[in-house]
């Protein structure tokens, strides 16, 4: 029996939390005939298509959403993440700024904008965007990790560690926070550029 869209979203969300994206997508696909006007279901479906490494289908799904709901913040941010994954930060910023024009309090938009700006080498702007995301939601683990990463890049290990630890208090399984703390605890060894002992020649040479 086909689920109603709201029930399908709830069931799929629970499956995602149990790390079963394939099963979650199956639930949404079954409900799709009844969900052509259900923006939340369609956005979740598009996200799952990306998660399952089906970007072509995901992009088609996002474009369909934006044709129906041009101001869909979720769809625009999902498309921006796709562009960032393809190393197209300038194009991603267009989608992000469009989303922020609709909802200036979208914390995820500031995190993505910070990432795009960092990819473009706009470090001051990236830091400002990350700070704004944390200001809007101080308990958002992903926003905290974004700012912590920029602090680490800038050499501020103390702030980076504190932010990463805060993120873990909010979300103990946050993989980004764990990676940051590992990087802080195990910094790369500096390369030595001094004179190296030359290997003796094997020939008899003149």
ChimeraX attribute file (.defattr): number of C-alpha atoms within 10 A of each C-alpha:
attribute: neighborCount
match mode: 1-to-1
recipient: residues
	/A:1	5
	/A:2	14
	/A:3	16
	/A:4	15
	/A:5	24
	/A:6	14
	/A:7	15
	/A:8	23
	/A:9	23
	/A:10	13
	/A:11	16
	/A:12	25
	/A:13	17
	/A:14	14
	/A:15	17
	/A:16	15
	/A:17	10
	/A:18	10
	/A:19	11
	/A:20	13
	/A:21	21
	/A:22	15
	/A:23	14
	/A:24	24
	/A:25	24
	/A:26	14
	/A:27	22
	/A:28	25
	/A:29	17
	/A:30	16
	/A:31	21
	/A:32	20
	/A:33	12
	/A:34	13
	/A:35	19
	/A:36	13
	/A:37	14
	/A:38	14
	/A:39	18
	/A:40	17
	/A:41	23
	/A:42	23
	/A:43	21
	/A:44	19
	/A:45	25
	/A:46	26
	/A:47	24
	/A:48	21
	/A:49	20
	/A:50	18
	/A:51	13
	/A:52	13
	/A:53	10
	/A:54	13
	/A:55	16
	/A:56	10
	/A:57	12
	/A:58	23
	/A:59	19
	/A:60	11
	/A:61	18
	/A:62	21
	/A:63	16
	/A:64	14
	/A:65	24
	/A:66	16
	/A:67	10
	/A:68	12
	/A:69	13
	/A:70	14
	/A:71	17
	/A:72	20
	/A:73	23
	/A:74	21
	/A:75	28
	/A:76	26
	/A:77	24
	/A:78	25
	/A:79	23
	/A:80	27
	/A:81	24
	/A:82	19
	/A:83	18
	/A:84	20
	/A:85	11
	/A:86	10
	/A:87	14
	/A:88	16
	/A:89	23
	/A:90	17
	/A:91	14
	/A:92	27
	/A:93	23
	/A:94	14
	/A:95	22
	/A:96	26
	/A:97	18
	/A:98	19
	/A:99	23
	/A:100	21
	/A:101	12
	/A:102	12
	/A:103	14
	/A:104	13
	/A:105	15
	/A:106	19
	/A:107	21
	/A:108	21
	/A:109	30
	/A:110	26
	/A:111	26
	/A:112	26
	/A:113	31
	/A:114	29
	/A:115	26
	/A:116	26
	/A:117	21
	/A:118	17
	/A:119	16
	/A:120	14
	/A:121	11
	/A:122	13
	/A:123	17
	/A:124	13
	/A:125	15
	/A:126	25
	/A:127	24
	/A:128	14
	/A:129	24
	/A:130	28
	/A:131	20
	/A:132	19
	/A:133	27
	/A:134	21
	/A:135	14
	/A:136	15
	/A:137	15
	/A:138	15
	/A:139	15
	/A:140	18
	/A:141	23
	/A:142	22
	/A:143	29
	/A:144	29
	/A:145	29
	/A:146	27
	/A:147	27
	/A:148	31
	/A:149	26
	/A:150	21
	/A:151	18
	/A:152	18
	/A:153	12
	/A:154	12
	/A:155	11
	/A:156	13
	/A:157	19
	/A:158	12
	/A:159	16
	/A:160	26
	/A:161	23
	/A:162	14
	/A:163	24
	/A:164	26
	/A:165	21
	/A:166	20
	/A:167	25
	/A:168	19
	/A:169	13
	/A:170	16
	/A:171	15
	/A:172	13
	/A:173	11
	/A:174	16
	/A:175	12
	/A:176	19
	/A:177	27
	/A:178	17
	/A:179	14
	/A:180	21
	/A:181	21
	/A:182	12
	/A:183	14
	/A:184	15
	/A:185	11
	/A:186	9
	/A:187	9
	/A:188	8
	/A:189	6
	/A:190	6
	/A:191	6
	/A:192	7
	/A:193	6
	/A:194	6
	/A:195	6
	/A:196	7
	/A:197	6
	/A:198	6
	/A:199	6
	/A:200	6
	/A:201	7
	/A:202	6
	/A:203	6
	/A:204	5
	/A:205	5
	/A:206	3
